[in-house]
Amino acid sequence: MFDPGQLLPYGWNHTLSDTFDNYPADGREPGRVIRVDRGRCDVATPAGLVRAHAGDHVLCTGDWVTLHRLGDEIAVADLLPRRSAIVRSSASGRSEGQVLAANVDTVVIAAALDTALDLGRIERLLALAWESGAQPVVALTKSDTVQDISAATAEVSAVAPGATVLAVSADTGDGIDVLAAVIDGTVALIGPSGAGKSTLANALLGADVLATGRVRDGDHKGRHTTAHRELLPLPGGGALIDTPGLRGVGMWDAADGIDKTFPEIEEFAARCRFTDCSHVSEPGCAVLGAVERGELPERRLASYRKLIRENGWIASRTDTRLRAEREREWKSIARWQRQMYRSRGH
């Protein structure tokens, strides 16, 4: 029997305890992955932090696992079911999803106010967050660099229905206490380079734990001071996953997340004349009618179309890959059957 005390700061609870009880009682111990690096991972365990082999498991920060020890070697035995996951299409463009963080309760989307707000990017990250199953929060960082904070907050709130939007400054401390009160459980911090994620993470952690760097004056791009996703306990409870700056965030099976990001478009779409309306040129399209009446910004519809089109493209690539895999399997079976037939002298 193990003492779960060391795991409590990393999110251990009764549900996880019940899940762990379903695994073989052969000396395995539970743990949470706090960092992954080239086939090995750092894991928080009841005995403290250990370094383990990932084995055949594709792990990410935030995963719960079981470990077994073979002498001085420690390896991951089981990957516990993920209750939530932030997934984007792989940077390689292949028909595979990349898990950025697992078992997340709150996704904090960082957007800096010292440069022009990119509402399309915020909508894209919101779709990613909603699809994960976590609750999104938009943190408008570097609020000390603008005078009209309320206008910026209102502009973002208009494209983030259902999400909390807060203006914060890690330098002055403004809004940090409010943000700390809003976030819950395991928190993933995402956003582009230069958004001040690591500085914000340090403010939430109450110490300069993560390296920070200056952004370039010309384009306000950051220097990717966070190179790995890492999970750290928060002083007020819960845990924080800081992520590297996301240059590109592709949709991955995110239809529900897109719908939650654009709920007003879904409401208008329900009134369209045709159930399969694409909201481009069909007669009786309630969505286009809303744009014409000024009830729906044209920019927002364009953003919606872009994400839907991209998500559909990824889905079609995935279907093509699955069909190709099934065809290869059937061809392999057919070859084996022919060989068996010949071996029997027929």
C-alpha positions in Angstrom: 0.0 0.0 0.0 1.3 3.5 -0.9 0.9 6.8 0.8 -0.8 9.2 -1.8 0.4 12.3 0.1 3.1 13.1 -2.4 0.6 12.9 -5.3 -2.0 15.2 -3.8 -0.3 18.4 -5.2 -0.4 16.9 -8.6 -4.2 16.2 -8.6 -4.5 12.7 -7.0 -8.1 12.1 -5.9 -10.6 9.4 -5.0 -11.6 8.8 -8.7 -8.0 8.1 -9.6 -7.6 5.9 -6.6 -10.5 3.8 -7.7 -9.1 3.6 -11.3 -5.7 2.5 -10.0 -7.3 -0.3 -8.0 -8.4 -1.9 -11.3 -4.8 -2.6 -12.3 -2.8 -5.6 -11.2 -1.6 -5.5 -7.6 1.9 -6.6 -8.6 4.0 -3.8 -7.1 2.9 -1.2 -9.6 2.6 2.3 -8.3 0.8 5.3 -9.7 2.4 8.5 -11.0 1.7 11.6 -13.0 3.9 12.6 -16.0 5.3 16.0 -15.4 7.7 16.1 -18.4 8.4 14.0 -21.5 11.8 14.0 -23.3 12.9 11.5 -26.0 11.3 8.3 -24.8 11.9 9.1 -21.1 9.7 11.0 -18.7 9.8 12.6 -15.3 7.0 11.2 -13.1 5.7 12.4 -9.7 5.2 9.3 -7.6 4.2 8.6 -3.9 8.0 8.3 -3.3 8.9 11.5 -5.0 10.1 12.4 -8.5 11.6 9.6 -10.7 12.9 9.2 -14.2 11.2 6.4 -16.2 11.3 4.8 -19.6 8.1 5.5 -21.6 8.3 2.1 -23.4 5.8 1.8 -26.2 3.5 4.4 -24.7 3.0 7.8 -26.4 2.9 10.0 -23.4 2.4 13.7 -22.7 2.6 16.0 -19.8 -0.4 15.5 -17.4 -0.8 11.8 -18.1 -1.5 9.4 -15.2 0.4 6.2 -15.4 1.4 3.1 -13.4 5.1 2.3 -13.0 6.9 -1.0 -12.4 10.5 -1.3 -11.1 13.0 -3.9 -12.4 16.0 -3.5 -10.3 17.3 0.0 -10.8 15.2 0.6 -13.9 11.7 2.2 -13.8 9.3 1.9 -16.7 5.8 2.9 -17.5 3.5 -0.2 -17.3 0.1 1.4 -18.0 -1.4 4.6 -19.3 -4.6 5.4 -17.4 -7.5 6.7 -19.5 -7.4 10.4 -20.2 -10.5 12.3 -19.1 -9.5 15.3 -21.2 -6.8 16.2 -23.8 -5.7 19.2 -25.8 -5.1 18.0 -29.3 -4.0 19.8 -32.4 -3.1 18.5 -35.8 0.6 17.5 -36.0 3.1 20.1 -37.1 4.2 17.7 -39.8 0.8 18.0 -41.5 0.3 14.3 -41.3 -3.1 12.9 -40.5 -2.3 12.4 -36.8 -3.2 14.4 -33.8 -0.6 15.8 -31.3 -1.6 15.8 -27.7 -0.3 19.0 -26.0 -1.5 18.2 -22.4 -3.7 15.6 -20.8 -6.2 15.6 -17.9 -6.7 19.3 -17.9 -9.5 21.2 -16.1 -8.8 24.8 -17.2 -7.1 26.1 -20.3 -5.7 29.6 -20.0 -5.3 31.3 -23.4 -2.7 34.1 -23.2 -3.0 37.0 -25.6 -0.8 40.0 -25.2 -2.2 43.6 -25.2 1.1 45.2 -26.3 0.4 44.4 -29.9 -2.8 44.2 -32.1 -5.2 41.5 -30.9 -5.6 38.6 -33.3 -9.2 37.6 -32.8 -9.0 34.8 -35.3 -6.1 33.2 -33.3 -8.1 33.6 -30.1 -11.1 31.9 -31.7 -8.8 29.1 -32.9 -7.4 28.5 -29.5 -10.9 28.6 -27.9 -12.0 25.9 -30.3 -9.0 23.8 -29.2 -9.8 24.4 -25.6 -13.5 23.7 -25.8 -12.9 20.5 -27.7 -10.5 19.3 -25.0 -13.3 19.1 -22.5 -11.7 21.8 -20.2 -13.0 25.2 -19.3 -11.3 28.0 -21.3 -10.2 31.3 -19.7 -8.7 34.1 -21.8 -5.9 36.1 -20.1 -5.1 39.4 -21.8 -1.6 39.8 -20.6 0.6 43.0 -20.3 -2.5 45.1 -19.4 -0.1 47.8 -18.1 0.8 48.6 -21.7 -2.7 49.9 -22.7 -4.9 52.7 -21.4 -8.4 51.4 -22.4 -8.4 48.0 -20.9 -12.2 47.7 -20.8 -12.4 48.2 -24.6 -10.0 45.4 -25.2 -11.7 43.1 -22.7 -15.1 43.8 -24.4 -13.7 43.1 -27.8 -12.4 39.7 -26.8 -15.4 38.8 -24.7 -17.6 39.3 -27.9 -15.7 36.4 -29.6 -15.4 34.2 -26.4 -18.9 33.4 -25.3 -18.9 31.1 -22.3 -15.3 31.8 -21.4 -14.0 34.2 -18.7 -11.9 37.0 -20.1 -9.5 38.9 -17.8 -6.9 41.6 -18.2 -3.8 40.8 -16.2 -0.3 42.2 -15.7 2.4 40.0 -14.3 4.7 43.0 -13.9 2.3 45.0 -11.7 0.3 42.1 -10.3 -3.0 43.5 -11.5 -5.6 40.8 -12.1 -3.4 38.0 -11.0 -5.4 37.3 -7.8 -8.6 37.2 -9.9 -7.1 34.8 -12.4 -5.9 32.6 -9.6 -9.4 32.5 -8.1 -10.9 31.6 -11.5 -8.7 28.7 -12.5 -9.3 25.3 -11.1 -7.6 21.9 -11.0 -4.9 21.2 -13.6 -4.4 24.4 -15.7 -2.8 24.4 -19.1 -1.3 27.7 -20.3 -1.3 28.1 -24.1 -0.7 30.9 -26.6 1.8 32.3 -29.1 5.4 33.2 -28.4 5.6 36.7 -26.9 2.3 36.5 -25.1 4.1 36.4 -21.7 3.1 32.9 -20.8 6.2 32.1 -18.7 6.0 35.4 -16.9 2.3 34.8 -16.2 3.1 31.3 -15.0 5.7 32.6 -12.6 3.2 35.0 -11.2 0.7 32.2 -10.6 3.4 30.0 -9.1 4.6 32.7 -6.8 8.3 32.3 -7.8 10.6 32.7 -10.8 10.5 29.0 -11.6 10.3 29.3 -15.4 12.8 31.1 -17.6 11.5 34.3 -19.4 12.9 36.3 -22.2 12.4 39.6 -24.1 10.4 39.7 -27.2 11.8 41.2 -30.4 10.9 44.9 -30.9 10.1 44.5 -34.6 7.4 41.8 -34.6 6.8 41.2 -30.8 7.7 37.5 -31.3 9.1 35.7 -28.3 12.2 33.6 -28.0 10.6 30.3 -27.0 11.9 30.4 -23.4 9.7 27.4 -22.6 11.2 24.4 -24.6 9.1 21.6 -23.0 5.7 21.2 -21.5 6.1 20.8 -17.7 3.6 20.3 -14.9 4.2 22.2 -11.6 2.1 22.4 -8.4 0.3 25.7 -7.8 0.7 27.2 -4.3 -3.1 27.5 -3.8 -3.8 24.0 -5.0 -4.0 22.4 -8.4 -1.2 22.2 -11.0 0.0 24.3 -13.9 1.3 23.1 -17.3 3.3 25.7 -19.2 3.6 25.0 -22.9 6.0 26.3 -25.6 4.7 29.1 -27.9 2.4 27.8 -30.5 3.3 29.1 -34.0 0.6 27.0 -35.7 -2.5 25.5 -34.2 -4.3 23.2 -36.6 -7.7 21.8 -35.9 -8.0 18.1 -35.1 -11.5 16.5 -34.9 -12.7 19.8 -33.3 -16.3 20.1 -34.6 -17.8 20.4 -31.2 -15.2 22.9 -30.1 -15.9 25.0 -33.1 -19.6 24.9 -32.4 -19.0 26.1 -28.8 -16.8 28.9 -30.0 -19.4 30.2 -32.5 -22.7 29.4 -30.8 -24.5 32.3 -32.4 -23.7 31.0 -35.9 -25.2 27.6 -34.9 -28.3 29.4 -33.7 -28.7 31.3 -37.0 -27.9 28.1 -39.0 -30.9 26.3 -37.4 -33.2 28.8 -39.2 -31.6 28.2 -42.7 -34.0 27.0 -45.4 -31.8 24.0 -46.2 -30.5 21.7 -43.5 -27.2 21.2 -45.4 -26.7 24.9 -45.9 -23.0 25.9 -46.3 -23.7 29.6 -45.6 -22.0 30.7 -48.7 -24.7 31.6 -51.3 -27.8 29.5 -50.7 -31.2 31.2 -50.8 -32.8 31.5 -47.4 -29.5 31.3 -45.5 -30.2 32.8 -42.1 -26.5 33.1 -41.4 -25.9 35.3 -44.4 -29.1 37.2 -43.5 -27.6 37.9 -40.1 -24.5 39.3 -41.7 -26.5 41.6 -44.0 -28.5 42.9 -41.0 -25.3 43.6 -39.0 -26.2 41.0 -36.4 -23.1 38.8 -37.2 -19.7 40.3 -38.1 -18.5 39.2 -41.5 -15.0 38.6 -40.0 -16.5 36.2 -37.5 -18.2 34.2 -40.2 -15.0 34.1 -42.2 -13.1 32.8 -39.2 -15.8 30.1 -38.7 -15.7 29.0 -42.3 -11.9 28.7 -42.2 -11.9 26.5 -39.1 -14.7 24.3 -40.4 -12.9 23.9 -43.7 -9.6 23.1 -42.1 -11.3 20.6 -39.7 -13.0 18.9 -42.5 -9.8 18.6 -44.5 -8.0 16.9 -41.5 -11.0 14.6 -41.1 -10.8 13.6 -44.8 -7.1 12.9 -44.5 -7.7 10.7 -41.4 -10.4 8.8 -43.2 -8.1 8.2 -46.2 -5.3 7.0 -43.9 -7.7 4.6 -42.1 -9.0 3.2 -45.4 -5.4 2.7 -46.6 -4.5 0.9 -43.4 -7.6 -1.4 -43.7 -6.6 -2.2 -47.4 -3.1 -3.1 -46.3 -4.5 -5.3 -43.6 -6.8 -7.1 -46.1 -4.0 -7.5 -48.6 -1.8 -9.0 -45.9 -4.6 -11.5 -44.9 -5.1 -12.4 -48.6 -1.4 -13.1 -49.0 -1.3 -15.3 -45.9 -4.4 -17.2 -47.2 -2.7 -17.8 -50.6 0.4 -19.0 -48.9 -1.6 -21.4 -46.7 -3.4 -22.6 -49.7 -0.2 -23.4 -51.6 1.5 -25.0 -48.5 -1.4 -27.5 -48.4 -0.5 -28.6 -51.9 -3.6 -27.3 -53.6 
